[in-house]
C-alpha cells in the first residue's frame, strides 16, 4: 500500500516550456481539471498560489511528484522546495507503465499528469529525492567532461583519417600520434610540402626541445618525417588544397583539450569548496584509494550515486548501475541467455567499464594493478566470453565500492581465502543478538 494514500497529492507532467498539473484530494477525487503552467515566474507563482489555497481548504500540505525529464523538471522542483513544499521524483519507466490503463488509447499531458498523481497515491512505487545541489552540480560537470572527451576523440579520429590520406606514414613516426611532439610538428608544419621545405636543424631542434630527448633521437625522427613527406609528394597535387584541414583539426584539438583541463580544474575546485558535503568528499577520497580508480572517476561515481544511504545492499547498487541481469521467463519457458538490464546510469556503466579495464591490466614494469581481479578475470575467460568476464569484474568492483562506502574504511587487496578467514573472524567476534 502506498504511503501517500491519504495525502493531498499533486502530479506534474513536465515538458521543456510548460507543465500540466493534476491534484488529487485525500479522498482520491480529482480536485479540478488539470491545468497548465508556463515555466516562468508568473507560471510558478500561479501554481504556488493554487497549492496554498487548496492546502488551507483541505488542511493538508500538498506533496508533489514529477517525472524525471532530464533537467527540465529541476527549476520547478527547486522552486516548490524553496517554498517549504515536499516533493519527489519518479522514474520514467515506472510512470510509463501506468499511463495507458484505459481501454481507449488516450495520450495527452492532462492524462499523464493525472496518471503520475494516481501512481504516487495508490501504488507502492519507489520515489527518490533530487540530490543536493552540490552533488547535482558535480554530476553535470562530470557528464560535461565526458561529452567534451567524446568530441575530442571524434576530432582526433578525423585528423587521423586526413593524415592517412594527406601525410602517409606520419602516424607511425611517433609512438603517440596526438602527443605533444606530434601536435607541435603538425602545428608548425601542417603538410608534407612544409616538412620538405623546412630547415633540418630547426626541425631537429623543435623535436628535441618538445620531446625533451637528445639530438640523436630527434635527428632520426626528422629523417623519418622527410621520408614520409617524400612519399606524400607522389599523391595528386590537388590534395594539397586540403592541407588547411590539418591546421583546423590541430586548432580544434588544442582548444578542446584546454576546455577539458578547465572542466577538471573546476571539478577539483567544487570538491575542495567548504560548501561541498563532507561525507561526499570523504567518499571520493575512499574510492580514489581503490586500484584502477582515479580522482575523476571517483568523483563521477559519487556524482552518479548521489545519496549512498539510499542503497541498502550491493545488489541495489548493481541494479542502479544497470548491471543486474534481465529476466526472460513465461510459463515453462526459462530464458538462459539474459543480458544486463542497462536501466541504470549510462555514464556510471561507462566509468565502471573503464575501471574494470584498468584493474585487470599490468603496468609497464609488469606489475599487476589488482592481482585478485586479474586472476578472477582470467578464470572467467576459461569458459566465458571476454565481454561476459569483464561484466563479472564490474560486478566485483561494485561490491568493493559498496563495502568501502558502507564501512568507511580504505580498500585493501585480499585474496579470496584471506577475505573469508577475515570475515569468519569478524562474525565470531560479533556480539550475539
Secondary structure, 3 states (H helix, E strand, C coil): CCCCCCCEEEEEEECCCEEEEEEECCCCCECCCCEEEECCHHHHHHHHHHHHHHHHHHCCCEEEEEECCCCCCHHHHHHHHHCCCEEEEECHHHHHCCCCCCCCCCCCHHHHHHHHHHHHHHCCCCEECCCCHHHHHHHHHHHHHHHHHHHHHHHHHHHHHHHHHHCCCHHHCCCCCCCHHHHHHHHHCCCHHHHHHCCHHHHHHHHHHHHCCCHHHHHHHHHHHHHHHHHHCCCCHHHHHHHHHHHHHHHHHHHHHHHHHHHHHHHHHHHHCCCCCHHHHHHHHHHHCCCCCCHHHHHHHHHHHCCHHHCCCHHHHHHHCCCCECCCEECCEECCCCCECCCCCHHHHHHHHHHHHHHCCECCCCCECCHHHHHHHHHHHCCCCHHHHHHHHHHHHHHHHHHHHHHCCCCCCCCHHHHHHHHHHHHHHCCCC
